[in-house]
Amino acid sequence: MVALLLAVAAPLVTPMTSANAAGDVSSWAMDGTKGDWVSGGNSYYYDALDGATIIAEGTEQAIQLHVTKGSHYFYANVAAPVGETLDAGDVFRNATRFGGETPRLEVYGDGRGCNEMLGDFVIHDLDFDGGTGDVLQMSVTFEQHCETGQSALLGSIAFNADAAEPIPSLGEIAFSGGALDAGLGAPSGLSVNVDATGSGDNSTIKTHWDASNDSDVIGYTAVIVPSTEPASEPWGNEQFFRGTTRSASTKVNSRAIRTVSVFGYDADGNWSEPVAKTIRPSKLSIGLSDGSVKY
């Protein structure tokens, strides 16, 4: 992974800062899962009331947010697809680093950025000055996957807002407004290999599945739950993969029953029935010659 030092474009309009408060809350909160490049797997919280400077600048099509405190700095770029605008209440799924035909999302800072990314964001609050066009108020939550990988950066940014939104859980934005669609073609042929040479949480499962034959399916999500039943939803803290490839791995407690479920999903956040396999601890003693177990 190569850290990207990215130049900042000149402001599109005069930037507003948290000192020009239209609302009471200007804050920047982020949680990174293990392996996330931008956050280093850490959590961050900055607040204008605690000395952070938060800036918002842009137009109805694209906005950049920026926070600095001491030696730390982060940027967040959000933009609507070409021909569309950012409005309060909008949900933007499957955003990419540069946008264009897709929404744009790019969060980077402290010398670390993504070469490629996949993400989602929600505009909870957005208001402009009718005369100058300055951003007066904004609230946004996001989920970003660097290099379209399994690790994620989740965050909530408030700029002169009435309130800060909670940081979303994994997959919450992507599947908000969606529902189970029994007619959406599901993936198939799920295989699960467990590395039995580990112990406890150090055991690793490797999964692979066959693609859906439904052209509406644009990606897959994999969830592992402590049950013999498949997961009922394709998101949450038990999600360990979301993307377009057909394989993923995660750490697992080999002493407990776990069920892996893989869902297909479409551009509107609807999901298919899952294909699922249950991992039973009693099987681990069987082992293959390489120390793994195949289900």
VOPAGU-2260 file (C-alpha; in pm, 1 decimal, decimal comma):
REM VOPAGU-2260
SITE   aa  ch    i         X         Y         Z
SITE  MET   A    0       0,0       0,0       0,0
SITE  VAL   A    1     143,6     333,8    -102,4
SITE  ALA   A    2      51,6     646,3      89,2
SITE  LEU   A    3     -77,0     912,7    -144,2
SITE  LEU   A    4       1,0    1277,1     -77,6
SITE  LEU   A    5    -277,9    1449,3    -264,2
SITE  ALA   A    6    -286,2    1812,6    -371,4
SITE  VAL   A    7    -591,1    2016,4    -273,6
SITE  ALA   A    8    -776,0    2199,4    -548,4
SITE  ALA   A    9    -835,7    2571,1    -518,0
SITE  PRO   A   10   -1161,8    2658,9    -342,3
SITE  LEU   A   11   -1465,2    2678,9    -565,3
SITE  VAL   A   12   -1620,0    2943,0    -341,3
SITE  THR   A   13   -1512,9    3125,5     -27,9
SITE  PRO   A   14   -1482,7    2856,2     240,7
SITE  MET   A   15   -1696,9    2868,4     549,4
SITE  THR   A   16   -1533,6    2759,9     875,2
SITE  SER   A   17   -1670,5    2630,1    1201,3
SITE  ALA   A   18   -1628,6    2980,9    1343,8
SITE  ASN   A   19   -1913,4    3099,0    1113,5
SITE  ALA   A   20   -2155,7    2865,6    1287,8
SITE  ALA   A   21   -2509,7    2843,6    1152,8
SITE  GLY   A   22   -2571,0    2551,4    1389,3
SITE  ASP   A   23   -2412,8    2436,9    1712,1
SITE  VAL   A   24   -2217,9    2127,3    1607,2
SITE  SER   A   25   -1897,9    2101,3    1401,9
SITE  SER   A   26   -1730,5    1764,6    1453,2
SITE  TRP   A   27   -1544,3    1491,5    1265,2
SITE  ALA   A   28   -1563,7    1127,7    1382,6
SITE  MET   A   29   -1413,0     820,6    1213,9
SITE  ASP   A   30   -1371,5     452,6    1301,2
SITE  GLY   A   31   -1142,7     229,6    1097,7
SITE  THR   A   32   -1172,1    -147,5    1096,2
SITE  LYS   A   33    -858,4    -359,1    1120,6
SITE  GLY   A   34    -643,7    -313,4     811,7
SITE  ASP   A   35    -796,2      14,9     695,3
SITE  TRP   A   36    -516,2     220,5     540,3
SITE  VAL   A   37    -639,4     576,4     594,2
SITE  SER   A   38    -719,8     536,4     965,0
SITE  GLY   A   39    -459,3     272,7    1045,1
SITE  GLY   A   40    -746,7      81,4    1207,0
SITE  ASN   A   41    -786,7     358,0    1465,3
SITE  SER   A   42   -1066,2     590,2    1576,5
SITE  TYR   A   43   -1054,2     969,7    1548,5
SITE  TYR   A   44   -1269,4    1246,3    1692,3
SITE  TYR   A   45   -1227,7    1619,1    1637,7
SITE  ASP   A   46   -1456,4    1896,6    1760,6
SITE  ALA   A   47   -1454,1    2270,5    1695,1
SITE  LEU   A   48   -1524,6    2322,8    2064,9
SITE  ASP   A   49   -1196,6    2146,5    2141,0
SITE  GLY   A   50    -974,0    2347,2    1907,7
SITE  ALA   A   51   -1027,8    2172,7    1574,1
SITE  THR   A   52   -1082,8    2380,5    1259,9
SITE  ILE   A   53   -1345,7    2238,3    1025,5
SITE  ILE   A   54   -1398,0    2390,1     679,5
SITE  ALA   A   55   -1659,2    2323,3     410,0
SITE  GLU   A   56   -1643,6    2459,6      55,5
SITE  GLY   A   57   -1803,1    2372,5    -274,8
SITE  THR   A   58   -2122,1    2378,0    -476,6
SITE  GLU   A   59   -2446,2    2184,9    -505,9
SITE  GLN   A   60   -2258,8    1930,1    -717,5
SITE  ALA   A   61   -1939,5    1876,6    -513,0
SITE  ILE   A   62   -1817,8    1966,5    -163,7
SITE  GLN   A   63   -1486,9    1928,6      16,8
SITE  LEU   A   64   -1468,6    1912,3     395,7
SITE  HIS   A   65   -1141,7    1959,6     583,0
SITE  VAL   A   66   -1040,6    1924,6     947,6
SITE  THR   A   67    -712,6    2025,0    1112,4
SITE  LYS   A   68    -596,7    2002,7    1469,4
SITE  GLY   A   69    -230,7    2027,0    1562,4
SITE  SER   A   70     -32,1    1816,4    1316,1
SITE  HIS   A   71    -336,1    1612,1    1209,9
SITE  TYR   A   72    -547,0    1680,5     901,2
SITE  PHE   A   73    -812,2    1498,9     698,2
SITE  TYR   A   74   -1012,7    1578,0     384,9
SITE  ALA   A   75   -1343,0    1438,2     261,2
SITE  ASN   A   76   -1460,9    1493,1     -97,4
SITE  VAL   A   77   -1820,7    1412,0    -186,1
SITE  ALA   A   78   -1989,9    1472,8    -521,0
SITE  ALA   A   79   -2306,2    1374,4    -702,7
SITE  PRO   A   80   -2288,7    1191,9   -1038,0
SITE  VAL   A   81   -2265,0    1410,8   -1346,9
SITE  GLY   A   82   -2591,9    1598,7   -1401,2
SITE  GLU   A   83   -2713,8    1554,0   -1042,5
SITE  THR   A   84   -2690,2    1761,8    -724,0
SITE  LEU   A   85   -2628,2    1699,5    -354,9
SITE  ASP   A   86   -2943,8    1745,1    -147,7
SITE  ALA   A   87   -3040,1    1675,2     213,0
SITE  GLY   A   88   -3175,7    1322,2     245,2
SITE  ASP   A   89   -2987,5    1184,2     -57,5
SITE  VAL   A   90   -2823,9     840,9     -33,6
SITE  PHE   A   91   -2532,5     780,2    -273,1
SITE  ARG   A   92   -2419,5     418,8    -317,9
SITE  ASN   A   93   -2120,0     264,7    -495,6
SITE  ALA   A   94   -1919,3     586,9    -500,1
SITE  THR   A   95   -1568,4     589,2    -647,1
SITE  ARG   A   96   -1258,9     799,7    -589,7
SITE  PHE   A   97   -1295,0    1019,7    -897,8
SITE  GLY   A   98   -1671,0     999,6    -956,5
SITE  GLY   A   99   -1822,8    1107,6   -1285,4
SITE  GLU   A  100   -2095,0     864,3   -1386,2
SITE  THR   A  101   -2085,3     741,2   -1026,9
SITE  PRO   A  102   -2098,6     947,1    -706,4
SITE  ARG   A  103   -1761,1    1057,6    -570,6
SITE  LEU   A  104   -1627,7     980,8    -222,8
SITE  GLU   A  105   -1267,6    1021,9    -112,0
SITE  VAL   A  106   -1153,7    1049,9     249,2
SITE  TYR   A  107    -782,7    1088,3     311,9
SITE  GLY   A  108    -534,2    1260,7     537,7
SITE  ASP   A  109    -227,5    1245,7     760,1
SITE  GLY   A  110     -33,7    1141,6     447,0
SITE  ARG   A  111    -253,2     840,2     364,7
SITE  GLY   A  112    -497,2     799,4      75,3
SITE  CYS   A  113    -651,6     536,8    -151,4
SITE  ASN   A  114    -552,4     459,1    -509,2
SITE  GLU   A  115    -898,6     312,2    -568,5
SITE  MET   A  116   -1200,8     298,1    -344,4
SITE  LEU   A  117   -1562,7     188,8    -313,7
SITE  GLY   A  118   -1801,3     360,2     -77,5
SITE  ASP   A  119   -2137,2     507,3      12,2
SITE  PHE   A  120   -2251,7     828,1     178,1
SITE  VAL   A  121   -2566,0    1002,1     302,4
SITE  ILE   A  122   -2628,9    1377,5     300,7
SITE  HIS   A  123   -2830,4    1432,5     618,8
SITE  ASP   A  124   -2827,2    1811,2     618,3
SITE  LEU   A  125   -2714,7    2067,3     359,8
SITE  ASP   A  126   -2780,4    2439,4     325,9
SITE  PHE   A  127   -2620,8    2713,8     115,1
SITE  ASP   A  128   -2617,5    3090,9     145,6
SITE  GLY   A  129   -2856,7    3217,3    -121,6
SITE  GLY   A  130   -2638,7    3517,4    -195,5
SITE  THR   A  131   -2278,6    3395,7    -184,0
SITE  GLY   A  132   -2331,8    3024,6    -247,9
SITE  ASP   A  133   -2124,1    2938,4      60,7
SITE  VAL   A  134   -2194,6    2613,5     242,0
SITE  LEU   A  135   -2373,6    2718,6     561,2
SITE  GLN   A  136   -2455,2    2383,0     712,6
SITE  MET   A  137   -2381,1    2018,4     636,7
SITE  SER   A  138   -2397,1    1672,1     789,6
SITE  VAL   A  139   -2274,3    1357,9     612,1
SITE  THR   A  140   -2205,0     994,9     706,9
SITE  PHE   A  141   -1994,9     757,6     497,0
SITE  GLU   A  142   -1839,0     415,4     448,9
SITE  GLN   A  143   -1519,6     384,9     243,7
SITE  HIS   A  144   -1322,5      77,5     134,6
SITE  CYS   A  145    -964,5     149,8      24,0
SITE  GLU   A  146    -854,5     -49,3    -281,8
SITE  THR   A  147   -1214,6    -186,6    -275,6
SITE  GLY   A  148   -1096,2    -425,2      -3,4
SITE  GLN   A  149   -1251,8    -578,4     303,5
SITE  SER   A  150   -1134,7    -317,8     555,6
SITE  ALA   A  151   -1350,0      -7,8     598,1
SITE  LEU   A  152   -1342,6     351,0     718,8
SITE  LEU   A  153   -1673,5     463,5     872,0
SITE  GLY   A  154   -1742,0     822,4     963,5
SITE  SER   A  155   -1971,8    1110,5    1048,4
SITE  ILE   A  156   -1893,5    1476,9     975,0
SITE  ALA   A  157   -2098,6    1771,8    1098,9
SITE  PHE   A  158   -2035,8    2128,2     983,4
SITE  ASN   A  159   -2232,4    2399,5    1162,3
SITE  ALA   A  160   -2507,2    2137,7    1195,6
SITE  ASP   A  161   -2791,0    2109,7    1442,9
SITE  ALA   A  162   -2660,3    1766,4    1547,1
SITE  ALA   A  163   -2398,2    1506,8    1452,9
SITE  GLU   A  164   -2524,2    1177,3    1315,2
SITE  PRO   A  165   -2393,9     850,4    1465,3
SITE  ILE   A  166   -2120,6     667,1    1274,7
SITE  PRO   A  167   -2294,0     406,1    1055,0
SITE  SER   A  168   -2241,0      32,9    1091,4
SITE  LEU   A  169   -2086,5    -171,6     810,3
SITE  GLY   A  170   -2318,5    -186,7     510,4
SITE  GLU   A  171   -2586,4      27,2     672,7
SITE  ILE   A  172   -2575,5     297,8     403,4
SITE  ALA   A  173   -2539,8      62,3     108,5
SITE  PHE   A  174   -2853,1    -129,6     204,1
SITE  SER   A  175   -3062,9     151,6     351,1
SITE  GLY   A  176   -3395,5     164,9     171,8
SITE  GLY   A  177   -3333,6    -178,1      20,4
SITE  ALA   A  178   -3506,4    -506,0      99,1
SITE  LEU   A  179   -3483,9    -878,7      41,2
SITE  ASP   A  180   -3571,2    -944,9    -324,4
SITE  ALA   A  181   -3651,1   -1313,8    -369,0
SITE  GLY   A  182   -3642,3   -1261,7    -745,7
SITE  LEU   A  183   -3283,2   -1135,5    -745,8
SITE  GLY   A  184   -3044,1   -1407,1    -856,4
SITE  ALA   A  185   -2840,9   -1542,3    -565,3
SITE  PRO   A  186   -2477,1   -1655,6    -575,9
SITE  SER   A  187   -2417,4   -2030,1    -550,1
SITE  GLY   A  188   -2150,5   -2293,6    -496,1
SITE  LEU   A  189   -2021,5   -2158,5    -163,0
SITE  SER   A  190   -1716,1   -2339,8     -26,7
SITE  VAL   A  191   -1558,1   -2267,2     311,9
SITE  ASN   A  192   -1208,3   -2374,5     416,7
SITE  VAL   A  193   -1103,7   -2346,1     780,7
SITE  ASP   A  194    -735,9   -2331,7     873,9
SITE  ALA   A  195    -734,8   -2570,1    1169,9
SITE  THR   A  196    -371,8   -2502,3    1253,2
SITE  GLY   A  197    -474,3   -2187,3    1439,6
SITE  SER   A  198    -648,3   -2174,4    1774,4
SITE  GLY   A  199    -937,5   -1969,6    1905,9
SITE  ASP   A  200    -973,0   -1638,8    1722,6
SITE  ASN   A  201    -655,3   -1707,7    1525,1
SITE  SER   A  202    -819,7   -1964,8    1296,9
SITE  THR   A  203    -882,5   -1837,4     946,1
SITE  ILE   A  204   -1169,9   -1917,9     711,3
SITE  LYS   A  205   -1138,7   -1877,0     335,7
SITE  THR   A  206   -1456,4   -1860,4     129,0
SITE  HIS   A  207   -1529,5   -1879,0    -241,8
SITE  TRP   A  208   -1857,7   -1870,7    -432,5
SITE  ASP   A  209   -1991,2   -1878,0    -787,1
SITE  ALA   A  210   -2130,7   -1564,8    -947,5
SITE  SER   A  211   -2499,8   -1490,4    -973,0
SITE  ASN   A  212   -2640,7   -1529,8   -1324,2
SITE  ASP   A  213   -2852,5   -1216,8   -1271,3
SITE  SER   A  214   -2720,8    -907,7   -1453,1
SITE  ASP   A  215   -2878,9    -681,8   -1188,2
SITE  VAL   A  216   -2636,8    -814,3    -926,6
SITE  ILE   A  217   -2346,5    -566,6    -901,0
SITE  GLY   A  218   -2164,4    -712,5    -599,7
SITE  TYR   A  219   -2159,0    -947,9    -304,1
SITE  THR   A  220   -2147,7    -925,9      71,9
SITE  ALA   A  221   -2038,8   -1197,6     315,5
SITE  VAL   A  222   -2153,6   -1218,1     677,1
SITE  ILE   A  223   -2059,0   -1462,7     954,2
SITE  VAL   A  224   -2293,5   -1513,1    1250,8
SITE  PRO   A  225   -2270,6   -1726,3    1569,4
SITE  SER   A  226   -2561,7   -1950,8    1471,9
SITE  THR   A  227   -2659,2   -2251,2    1262,3
SITE  GLU   A  228   -2901,9   -2027,6    1070,7
SITE  PRO   A  229   -2805,8   -1799,9     780,2
SITE  ALA   A  230   -2780,5   -1427,3     842,5
SITE  SER   A  231   -3107,7   -1244,6     776,9
SITE  GLU   A  232   -2942,8    -923,5     653,7
SITE  PRO   A  233   -2628,4    -852,9     448,9
SITE  TRP   A  234   -2479,2    -583,4     671,6
SITE  GLY   A  235   -2371,8    -508,7    1029,2
SITE  ASN   A  236   -2061,6    -562,0    1237,2
SITE  GLU   A  237   -2057,6    -931,3    1140,3
SITE  GLN   A  238   -2007,3    -844,6     771,1
SITE  PHE   A  239   -1652,8    -934,2     664,6
SITE  PHE   A  240   -1666,5    -866,4     290,5
SITE  ARG   A  241   -1835,3    -641,1      36,9
SITE  GLY   A  242   -1718,5    -610,1    -321,7
SITE  THR   A  243   -1723,4    -753,1    -671,0
SITE  THR   A  244   -1481,0   -1043,9    -631,7
SITE  ARG   A  245   -1599,7   -1392,5    -533,0
SITE  SER   A  246   -1369,9   -1484,3    -246,2
SITE  ALA   A  247   -1294,6   -1351,0     101,2
SITE  SER   A  248   -1133,2   -1451,9     428,8
SITE  THR   A  249   -1167,1   -1363,1     795,2
SITE  LYS   A  250   -1057,2   -1473,0    1139,8
SITE  VAL   A  251   -1291,3   -1703,4    1330,9
SITE  ASN   A  252   -1325,0   -1860,1    1675,6
SITE  SER   A  253   -1283,3   -2226,8    1589,8
SITE  ARG   A  254   -1441,1   -2337,8    1918,4
SITE  ALA   A  255   -1786,2   -2197,8    1830,8
SITE  ILE   A  256   -2046,3   -2270,6    1562,9
SITE  ARG   A  257   -2051,3   -2010,7    1286,6
SITE  THR   A  258   -2256,3   -1975,7     968,0
SITE  VAL   A  259   -2121,6   -1794,7     663,7
SITE  SER   A  260   -2382,3   -1630,6     438,4
SITE  VAL   A  261   -2313,3   -1467,5      99,9
SITE  PHE   A  262   -2567,5   -1232,5     -59,9
SITE  GLY   A  263   -2583,9   -1067,3    -400,0
SITE  TYR   A  264   -2703,6    -705,7    -417,5
SITE  ASP   A  265   -2819,9    -457,5    -681,1
SITE  ALA   A  266   -2764,4     -84,6    -739,6
SITE  ASP   A  267   -3069,8       7,4    -530,6
SITE  GLY   A  268   -2947,5    -174,0    -220,3
SITE  ASN   A  269   -3179,0    -476,2    -253,6
SITE  TRP   A  270   -3032,0    -814,1    -170,9
SITE  SER   A  271   -3083,8   -1174,4    -275,1
SITE  GLU   A  272   -3146,0   -1483,1     -70,2
SITE  PRO   A  273   -2811,9   -1600,1      73,8
SITE  VAL   A  274   -2610,2   -1908,1      -0,2
SITE  ALA   A  275   -2484,0   -2035,4     337,5
SITE  LYS   A  276   -2258,8   -2291,6     507,3
SITE  THR   A  277   -2227,9   -2375,4     878,1
SITE  ILE   A  278   -1888,9   -2436,6    1042,1
SITE  ARG   A  279   -1903,4   -2686,6    1331,0
SITE  PRO   A  280   -1616,1   -2711,4    1584,3
SITE  SER   A  281   -1635,0   -3092,4    1592,6
SITE  LYS   A  282   -1523,8   -3099,4    1228,5
SITE  LEU   A  283   -1195,7   -2927,0    1302,6
SITE  SER   A  284   -1036,3   -3243,1    1438,9
SITE  ILE   A  285   -1075,1   -3413,8    1100,1
SITE  GLY   A  286    -842,9   -3182,4     906,7
SITE  LEU   A  287    -699,3   -3211,1     560,0
SITE  SER   A  288    -331,5   -3278,5     493,3
SITE  ASP   A  289    -261,6   -2904,4     483,0
SITE  GLY   A  290    -429,5   -2849,5     818,8
SITE  SER   A  291    -754,6   -2714,1     677,8
SITE  VAL   A  292   -1111,8   -2834,8     670,8
SITE  LYS   A  293   -1339,6   -2796,8     368,1
SITE  TYR   A  294   -1716,9   -2764,5     402,0
